[in-house]
């Protein structure tokens, strides 16, 4: 839904879902599982981030391996404030094509050509992420410590994990102390095709309120009531992709119902404010309000989609923290929207 304040939004879905169990080797590459996939877009990924909300700093740290092509893509973006263009980030160092011999030591300890590196100190529990560019006076040295075991999808091809991150960032010569919560993730064993798909916007909202309270949600926009967008309408069972969850009081539940209101900037499309109500299969309901702190657009992941990254302030039941919003807009949707606006003007 794209209009803020609609009190009659329908629930998206009712569904039950189970989870898998992560093993220590899941922090490494998965050659045996990947071997079953012949497609050239077979992917294995590793994602981290950190935030310094008081300084309006956020980040995106990524490794993307295409095992069947022998190619590694990856690096780091760190930005302060809101950016109109991706290359305005204070730290912008992401390489598309590197030979995968940079992973000769698996994911235990690697360093990419741009200086970005990750070391697994203790699988599923502690990792170190570093980067250095002396010419631009950019660097970071971060340690990620698990708050809970990874939350594994039922197909055992993806996990997310609430973490505590601590360390130091030097951004264009200014030093910052890093300390706070985040959610990292890993994926493997599936192709990630880049062909155009006729889809409505997809938004991720996730955050960690405490060592005992975190959530992650994936929702497609329900555009069924948006005039002119009928061809982008998804059936209710497809509006929540698998993998949305709530962890609270030591119990993990799959999100089975959700509704939300979103106010987006009409020019940049970044979310400015979101109110999300979700219920899990344990019967627990939470209402989360997200207010944007900083924004950054990326055009380096999937050229046929626009990816927007936001750091947000989160509030739920009097608790406050920060989290992340990722928004994906398909080429078909954006082109269709532009045509509609042109006809109406």
VMD Tcl script that draws the C-alpha trace (Angstrom):
set ca {
  {0.00 0.00 0.00}
  {1.35 3.38 -0.92}
  {-0.89 5.82 0.91}
  {-0.18 6.61 4.54}
  {-3.04 6.52 7.02}
  {-5.38 3.97 5.41}
  {-6.98 2.20 8.37}
  {-8.77 -0.40 6.22}
  {-5.83 -2.16 4.66}
  {-6.49 -5.88 4.08}
  {-4.32 -8.52 5.63}
  {-1.94 -9.95 3.06}
  {-1.79 -13.60 3.93}
  {-2.39 -16.40 6.38}
  {0.24 -19.13 6.19}
  {2.32 -21.39 8.42}
  {5.98 -21.93 7.80}
  {8.88 -23.83 9.36}
  {12.60 -23.14 9.68}
  {15.79 -25.09 9.15}
  {18.82 -25.38 11.42}
  {22.20 -23.83 10.54}
  {25.43 -25.77 10.94}
  {28.92 -24.26 11.44}
  {29.86 -25.17 7.85}
  {27.10 -22.86 6.62}
  {29.46 -19.95 7.28}
  {31.62 -21.36 4.46}
  {31.01 -22.00 0.76}
  {28.58 -24.73 -0.29}
  {30.22 -26.50 -3.27}
  {28.23 -29.74 -2.89}
  {24.84 -28.04 -2.83}
  {25.86 -25.59 -5.54}
  {27.02 -28.47 -7.77}
  {23.40 -29.48 -8.28}
  {22.63 -26.15 -10.03}
  {23.93 -25.82 -13.60}
  {22.54 -22.34 -14.28}
  {25.13 -19.62 -14.91}
  {23.48 -17.28 -12.37}
  {23.97 -19.71 -9.47}
  {24.85 -17.45 -6.54}
  {26.37 -17.55 -3.08}
  {26.31 -14.33 -1.07}
  {27.42 -12.84 2.24}
  {25.98 -9.57 3.59}
  {26.88 -7.31 6.52}
  {26.04 -3.77 7.50}
  {26.56 -1.30 10.33}
  {25.02 2.03 11.28}
  {25.94 5.11 13.27}
  {22.50 6.75 13.51}
  {23.66 9.81 15.46}
  {25.98 10.68 12.55}
  {23.46 9.56 9.90}
  {25.89 6.89 8.65}
  {24.83 3.58 7.15}
  {26.53 0.89 5.06}
  {26.21 -2.05 2.70}
  {28.98 -4.68 2.72}
  {28.64 -7.53 0.25}
  {30.22 -10.57 -1.36}
  {28.51 -12.18 -4.38}
  {30.05 -15.36 -5.78}
  {29.00 -16.88 -9.12}
  {30.60 -20.35 -8.79}
  {29.61 -21.53 -12.27}
  {31.23 -18.47 -13.84}
  {34.27 -18.37 -11.55}
  {33.52 -14.73 -10.75}
  {33.35 -12.80 -7.47}
  {31.69 -9.40 -7.03}
  {31.90 -7.41 -3.84}
  {33.06 -4.59 -1.66}
  {31.69 -1.82 0.51}
  {29.55 1.26 0.46}
  {29.38 3.62 3.44}
  {27.50 6.91 3.23}
  {26.56 9.81 5.47}
  {23.27 11.64 5.10}
  {20.96 11.05 2.14}
  {22.36 10.66 -1.34}
  {20.71 11.24 -4.70}
  {23.30 9.21 -6.63}
  {25.10 6.03 -5.54}
  {28.59 7.36 -6.32}
  {28.06 10.21 -3.86}
  {28.75 7.75 -1.02}
  {31.81 8.74 1.00}
  {33.06 5.17 0.65}
  {32.18 3.65 -2.74}
  {34.36 0.64 -3.60}
  {32.50 -2.24 -5.20}
  {34.07 -4.40 -7.93}
  {31.95 -6.38 -10.39}
  {34.46 -8.85 -11.84}
  {37.16 -10.64 -9.85}
  {38.38 -14.22 -10.33}
  {37.12 -16.48 -7.59}
  {40.64 -17.59 -6.68}
  {40.38 -14.77 -4.11}
  {38.32 -17.38 -2.21}
  {41.09 -20.00 -2.26}
  {40.82 -20.14 1.52}
  {37.04 -20.42 1.24}
  {35.25 -17.81 3.37}
  {37.48 -18.50 6.36}
  {39.67 -15.51 5.56}
  {39.53 -13.65 2.24}
  {40.58 -10.28 0.90}
  {39.16 -8.83 -2.32}
  {41.15 -6.72 -4.79}
  {39.66 -3.53 -3.35}
  {40.84 -4.28 0.19}
  {37.52 -5.54 1.57}
  {37.90 -8.70 3.65}
  {36.10 -11.04 6.04}
  {37.51 -13.51 8.57}
  {35.44 -16.18 10.29}
  {36.71 -16.22 13.87}
  {34.16 -18.74 15.13}
  {31.53 -20.03 12.67}
  {28.01 -18.73 13.33}
  {29.28 -16.78 16.34}
  {32.06 -14.26 15.60}
  {33.37 -12.67 12.39}
  {35.73 -9.80 11.57}
  {35.10 -7.46 8.61}
  {37.80 -5.01 7.48}
  {38.57 -2.54 4.72}
  {41.26 0.05 4.03}
  {41.81 2.74 1.37}
  {44.63 5.02 2.51}
  {44.31 7.33 -0.49}
  {40.77 8.36 0.45}
  {41.31 8.00 4.20}
  {38.61 5.34 4.49}
  {38.83 2.22 6.65}
  {36.92 0.08 9.09}
  {37.69 -2.79 11.44}
  {34.55 -4.43 12.81}
  {33.75 -7.49 14.89}
  {30.34 -9.11 14.63}
  {29.10 -11.23 17.54}
  {25.97 -13.37 17.28}
  {23.03 -12.57 19.55}
  {21.16 -15.78 18.66}
  {21.72 -18.74 16.32}
  {21.04 -18.08 12.62}
  {17.44 -18.14 11.41}
  {17.52 -20.64 8.54}
  {14.86 -20.92 5.85}
  {13.12 -24.27 5.47}
  {14.91 -25.02 2.18}
  {18.28 -24.54 3.90}
  {19.48 -22.06 1.27}
  {19.49 -18.82 3.27}
  {19.93 -17.61 6.83}
  {19.70 -14.31 8.68}
  {21.27 -13.61 12.06}
  {20.89 -10.76 14.56}
  {24.34 -9.54 15.55}
  {26.13 -7.06 17.77}
  {28.75 -5.10 15.82}
  {31.58 -3.12 17.43}
  {34.67 -1.46 16.04}
  {36.03 1.61 14.33}
  {35.22 3.49 11.12}
  {37.36 6.16 9.52}
  {35.32 7.93 6.87}
  {37.14 10.52 4.75}
  {39.55 11.04 7.62}
  {37.02 11.35 10.45}
  {37.02 8.60 13.09}
  {33.79 7.10 14.44}
  {33.16 4.42 17.03}
  {30.80 1.69 15.82}
  {28.51 -0.09 18.26}
  {25.02 -1.44 17.82}
  {22.74 -4.12 16.46}
  {22.40 -5.36 12.89}
  {21.23 -8.41 10.92}
  {23.62 -10.23 8.59}
  {22.64 -12.83 5.99}
  {23.97 -15.62 3.77}
  {22.48 -17.30 0.66}
  {23.57 -20.17 -1.59}
  {22.38 -23.02 -3.81}
  {19.99 -21.09 -6.07}
  {20.20 -19.22 -9.37}
  {19.64 -15.48 -9.18}
  {18.32 -14.67 -12.63}
  {18.54 -11.11 -13.88}
  {15.76 -11.15 -16.47}
  {13.01 -8.55 -16.27}
  {10.00 -9.58 -14.22}
  {6.64 -7.84 -14.04}
  {6.47 -7.29 -10.29}
  {5.24 -4.60 -7.90}
  {7.74 -3.01 -5.48}
  {9.29 -5.34 -2.88}
  {10.26 -3.89 0.50}
  {12.33 -5.40 3.31}
  {12.09 -3.93 6.82}
  {14.21 -5.44 9.58}
  {15.70 -4.51 12.90}
  {16.96 -5.64 16.32}
  {15.46 -4.02 19.44}
  {17.40 -6.07 21.98}
  {19.22 -9.36 22.43}
  {15.79 -10.94 22.78}
  {13.69 -9.08 20.19}
  {14.30 -8.88 16.44}
  {12.28 -9.17 13.26}
  {12.63 -9.27 9.48}
  {9.81 -8.76 6.95}
  {9.57 -9.05 3.16}
  {6.46 -7.63 1.50}
  {5.42 -6.91 -2.04}
  {3.18 -3.87 -2.47}
  {-0.50 -4.74 -2.76}
  {-1.37 -2.56 -5.77}
  {-4.79 -4.11 -6.34}
  {-6.50 -0.83 -5.43}
  {-4.07 1.41 -7.33}
  {-5.70 2.64 -10.53}
  {-3.77 1.60 -13.62}
  {-1.60 -1.02 -11.86}
  {-3.96 -3.99 -12.10}
  {-1.45 -5.96 -14.19}
  {1.05 -5.79 -11.28}
  {-1.37 -7.24 -8.72}
  {-0.19 -10.40 -6.97}
  {-2.46 -12.97 -5.36}
  {-2.56 -12.74 -1.53}
  {-0.45 -15.86 -1.03}
  {2.42 -14.30 -3.03}
  {2.55 -10.93 -1.28}
  {4.75 -12.25 1.56}
  {7.74 -14.18 0.18}
  {9.03 -16.91 2.48}
  {11.48 -16.00 5.20}
  {9.73 -13.29 7.27}
  {10.04 -13.82 11.03}
  {9.79 -12.50 14.58}
  {12.18 -13.56 17.35}
  {11.07 -12.60 20.85}
  {11.41 -13.99 24.37}
  {13.46 -16.90 23.08}
  {10.84 -18.03 20.55}
  {11.01 -17.84 16.76}
  {7.84 -17.41 14.74}
  {7.14 -17.10 11.01}
  {5.23 -14.00 9.96}
  {1.91 -15.20 8.55}
  {-0.11 -11.97 8.36}
  {0.95 -8.42 7.62}
  {-0.45 -5.04 6.75}
  {1.29 -1.72 6.38}
  {1.09 1.89 5.29}
  {4.00 3.48 3.46}
  {4.75 7.09 2.63}
  {7.37 7.32 -0.11}
  {9.14 10.34 -1.52}
  {7.45 10.96 -4.90}
  {10.76 11.90 -6.53}
  {13.35 9.51 -5.08}
  {10.84 6.73 -4.11}
  {12.68 6.17 -0.81}
  {10.40 5.30 2.10}
  {9.98 8.29 4.41}
  {7.73 6.59 6.95}
  {6.22 3.13 7.35}
  {3.83 1.58 9.84}
  {3.96 -2.21 9.78}
  {1.69 -4.60 11.66}
  {2.68 -8.28 11.54}
  {1.45 -11.45 13.22}
  {3.44 -14.66 13.47}
  {2.33 -18.30 13.62}
  {2.64 -18.22 17.42}
  {-0.17 -15.64 17.54}
  {2.07 -12.68 18.45}
  {1.39 -9.29 16.85}
  {3.76 -6.34 16.76}
  {3.31 -2.87 15.28}
  {6.52 -1.18 14.14}
  {6.91 2.42 13.01}
  {9.91 3.20 10.79}
  {11.11 6.75 10.14}
  {13.95 7.29 7.66}
  {17.30 8.60 8.93}
  {19.40 8.34 5.76}
  {18.96 7.06 2.20}
  {21.16 5.80 -0.64}
  {20.33 4.40 -4.11}
  {22.26 1.50 -5.62}
  {22.53 0.67 -9.30}
  {25.30 -1.91 -8.94}
  {23.41 -5.04 -7.92}
  {20.74 -5.80 -10.51}
  {20.67 -3.47 -13.53}
  {17.06 -4.36 -14.31}
  {15.93 -3.20 -10.87}
  {16.35 -0.05 -8.82}
  {17.55 -0.83 -5.28}
  {17.09 1.78 -2.54}
  {18.72 1.41 0.88}
  {17.53 3.30 3.96}
  {18.58 3.43 7.59}
  {15.49 3.97 9.74}
  {14.58 4.72 13.33}
  {12.26 2.01 14.65}
  {9.68 2.23 17.44}
  {7.64 -0.63 18.85}
  {5.79 -0.71 22.18}
  {7.91 2.12 23.54}
  {11.19 0.47 22.47}
  {13.46 2.30 20.04}
  {16.30 1.13 17.82}
  {17.46 1.54 14.25}
  {17.03 -0.81 11.32}
  {17.11 -1.11 7.56}
  {14.68 -0.72 4.69}
  {15.54 -2.15 1.26}
  {13.26 -1.33 -1.66}
  {13.35 -3.01 -5.08}
  {11.56 -1.54 -8.08}
  {11.36 -3.50 -11.33}
  {12.01 -1.96 -14.72}
  {8.49 -2.88 -15.90}
  {6.87 -1.22 -12.89}
  {8.87 2.00 -13.16}
  {8.38 2.27 -16.92}
  {4.65 1.63 -16.55}
  {4.42 4.23 -13.78}
  {6.23 6.82 -15.90}
  {3.85 6.20 -18.81}
  {0.80 6.59 -16.58}
  {2.08 9.85 -15.13}
  {2.81 11.18 -18.62}
  {-0.74 10.38 -19.80}
  {-2.32 11.98 -16.72}
  {-0.28 15.18 -17.02}
}
mol new
graphics top color blue
foreach p $ca { graphics top sphere $p radius 0.5 }
foreach p [lrange $ca 0 end-1] q [lrange $ca 1 end] { graphics top cylinder $p $q radius 0.2 }
display resetview
